Amino acid sequence: MKSLALLLILALLAGRAAGPRIDTRYSSRGQDSRVQYIVLHYTSEGLPGSLRQLTQGEVSSHYLIDAEPATIYRLVEENRRAWHAGNSQWHGRTWLNASSIGIELVNPGYLDTPNGRLWYPYPAKQIDALIVLLKDIVKRHALGPEAIVGHSDIAPLRKVDPGPLFPWKRLAEAGLIVWPDARRVAELQTRYAIRLPDVAWFQEQLARHGYALERHGVLDAATRRVIAAFQMKYRPARFDGEPDAETAALLATLNETG
């Protein structure tokens, strides 16, 4: 009797360990990937420190791409949440860790000197590796060109990565993101140089593009930071946060395209 009872207990435990039997013959049409965005970062340090921080610290990312040689490391499976975005928002979605893939690029970021801030460039082969990875992720998760963003886009009040030397235009040339048409920008810039839209217009256009900011019509510090984040991406030669005619033309062109 004892042997029979023991066998029954073992059978029950084995069934519990195996989990419930699930019929998977049917699949719903109403679904898509949990991944909605890909967020790009720089690490602010070299490979050893980057690996240590992203594998042993409180911060993590799905991928890390070294510069020399260009090597892609997967640190977190894509079906799991990595802790890379923090307090963030884009197109109304908040806390994007749950809906994004984080990619960190080994890059020192910047160095503050007596002559101003010096930014570090990205080696071409590192960006080549990134583009290959992005194309693969975009295809597997059926993402559109608006899905790839920088940390400075989703958290402009506290982050500046991947910085003004990140080659966003190369991603556009690879078909990964939308880039403003130069002729349309020039046409609109001439118009806005005559009459610049007010601050409320800039806030509305920036919000339409995806940024989170209050629309109160005042050029406060937060609005300047958001404008600077936009300029850093599309006009990296000058990202002073000033609402000028070129910035207005870039915004309007992109929103027309979108």
Helices and strands as residue ranges (DSSP letters): H 2-18, E 37-42, H 47-56, E 63-65, E 72-74, E 89-90, E 93-94, G 96-99, E 100-105, E 110-113, E 116-119, H 124-141, E 148-150, H 151-154, H 168-173, H 182-194, H 199-209, H 221-234, H 245-257
